[in-house]
């Protein structure tokens, strides 16, 4: 099962622009602009989401990651889907929908790290680092890479968040 080390941080608009400029200056592949709608389903453990790209492509993604700040290990399985509407219908009927997250994402590759520059509807701007671990790498290796990139991008520990975007959206609903 693939694994990566992740961090997620909330950024002000000016910080997001600075991180974006730095990431693009270090990019090792062309950046990719995506519009993603992630539908999360009720599951007994981990998370399960259908990521719809709006162009007929979608991925079902099951993942497990602890809710804590700082670099954390995430294991995941991705499955490409050519009929997201039918899959959504089956999953929502059998599991129920927990919530939906819509975002505009720019993916910039810096070495083995996917830098996600996210503008999340109803939440704001974020950066997410996903250090994709190779088979010969430990979680500690990935954490060191994530820490170095946090320093390069000047992402402070105070800006880190410990939960998924869905949890943040659910928290906002609970506060209203």
C-alpha positions in Angstrom: 0.0 0.0 0.0 1.5 3.4 -0.9 2.4 5.7 1.9 3.3 9.4 2.2 4.2 11.9 4.9 1.7 14.8 5.0 1.4 18.2 6.6 -1.4 20.6 6.0 -1.3 24.3 7.0 -3.8 27.2 6.8 -2.3 30.2 5.1 -3.3 33.8 4.7 -3.6 34.9 1.1 -0.2 36.7 1.1 1.5 33.6 2.7 -0.1 31.3 0.1 1.2 33.5 -2.8 4.7 33.4 -1.3 4.6 29.6 -0.8 3.3 29.2 -4.4 6.1 31.4 -5.8 8.8 29.4 -3.9 7.3 26.1 -4.9 7.1 27.0 -8.6 10.7 28.2 -8.5 11.7 24.7 -7.2 9.3 22.7 -9.4 10.6 19.5 -11.0 7.6 19.0 -13.3 4.9 21.2 -14.9 2.3 22.4 -12.4 -1.3 21.0 -12.7 -4.5 23.0 -12.1 -7.4 20.9 -10.8 -11.0 21.4 -9.7 -11.9 18.7 -7.3 -15.1 17.7 -5.6 -14.5 15.2 -2.8 -17.5 13.3 -1.5 -16.8 11.5 1.8 -18.8 8.5 2.9 -19.6 7.2 6.3 -17.1 4.4 7.1 -16.2 2.6 10.4 -12.5 3.5 10.2 -10.2 5.6 8.1 -11.7 7.7 5.3 -13.3 7.0 2.0 -13.9 9.6 -0.6 -14.8 9.8 -4.3 -12.8 12.5 -6.0 -14.6 13.9 -9.0 -12.5 16.0 -11.4 -15.5 17.2 -13.3 -14.3 15.9 -16.7 -15.6 12.3 -16.5 -12.6 11.2 -14.4 -12.8 10.2 -10.8 -10.9 8.3 -8.2 -12.1 6.4 -5.1 -9.6 6.9 -2.4 -9.4 5.1 0.9 -6.9 6.4 3.4 -5.9 6.3 7.0 -4.0 9.1 8.7 -3.9 10.2 12.3 -5.4 13.5 13.2 -2.5 15.4 14.7 -0.4 18.4 13.7 3.0 18.1 12.1 4.2 15.5 9.6 2.2 12.3 9.8 2.2 9.0 7.9 -0.7 8.4 5.6 -1.4 5.1 3.8 -3.8 5.0 0.9 -5.4 3.1 -2.0 -6.6 4.8 -5.1 -8.9 3.3 -7.7 -9.6 5.1 -11.0 -13.3 5.2 -11.9 -14.9 5.9 -15.3 -18.5 6.2 -14.0 -18.4 8.4 -10.9 -22.2 8.9 -10.9 -23.0 5.2 -10.6 -20.3 4.6 -8.0 -21.5 7.6 -6.0 -25.0 6.2 -6.1 -23.9 2.8 -4.9 -21.7 4.2 -2.1 -24.2 6.8 -0.9 -27.0 4.2 -0.8 -25.0 1.7 1.1 -22.8 3.9 3.4 -24.3 7.3 3.5 -22.6 10.6 2.6 -20.7 12.3 5.4 -19.9 15.5 3.5 -18.5 17.2 0.4 -15.4 19.3 0.0 -14.9 21.5 -3.1 -11.5 22.9 -3.9 -9.3 24.4 -6.6 -5.9 22.8 -6.3 -2.6 23.6 -8.0 -0.2 20.6 -7.7 3.5 21.5 -7.9 6.1 18.7 -7.8 9.2 19.5 -5.8 11.4 16.4 -5.9 9.4 13.5 -4.5 6.9 15.9 -2.8 3.5 16.9 -4.2 2.9 20.5 -3.0 -0.9 21.1 -3.0 -1.8 24.8 -3.1 -5.5 24.7 -2.2 -8.3 27.2 -2.3 -11.1 25.4 -0.4 -14.7 26.6 -0.8 -16.0 28.1 2.5 -12.6 27.5 4.2 -9.8 29.6 2.6 -6.3 28.9 1.4 -4.0 26.1 2.4 -0.8 24.3 1.5 -0.5 20.5 1.8 2.8 18.7 1.4 2.7 15.0 0.5 6.2 13.4 0.6 5.7 10.2 -1.5 7.8 7.6 0.2 9.8 5.2 -1.9 10.0 1.5 -0.9 13.4 2.0 0.6 12.5 5.1 2.7 11.3 5.2 6.3 8.6 7.5 7.7 11.5 9.4 9.4 13.1 10.1 6.0 9.8 11.5 4.8 9.4 13.6 8.0 12.9 15.1 7.5 12.0 16.1 3.9 8.7 17.6 5.0 10.4 19.6 7.8 13.0 20.9 5.3 10.2 22.0 2.9 8.3 23.6 5.8 11.4 25.6 6.5 12.0 26.5 2.9 8.3 27.7 2.5 8.4 29.4 5.9 5.4 27.4 7.1 5.1 27.9 10.8 4.1 25.2 13.3 1.3 27.5 14.4 -0.3 27.4 11.0 -0.5 23.5 10.9 -3.8 21.9 11.1 -4.4 18.4 12.4 -7.6 17.3 10.6 -9.0 17.0 7.1 -10.8 19.8 5.3 -14.1 17.9 5.9 -13.5 18.1 9.6 -12.9 21.8 9.4 -16.2 22.3 7.5 -18.1 20.1 10.0 -16.6 22.2 12.8 -17.9 25.4 11.2 -21.4 23.9 10.9 -21.3 22.9 14.5 -20.4 26.4 15.6 -23.3 28.0 13.7 
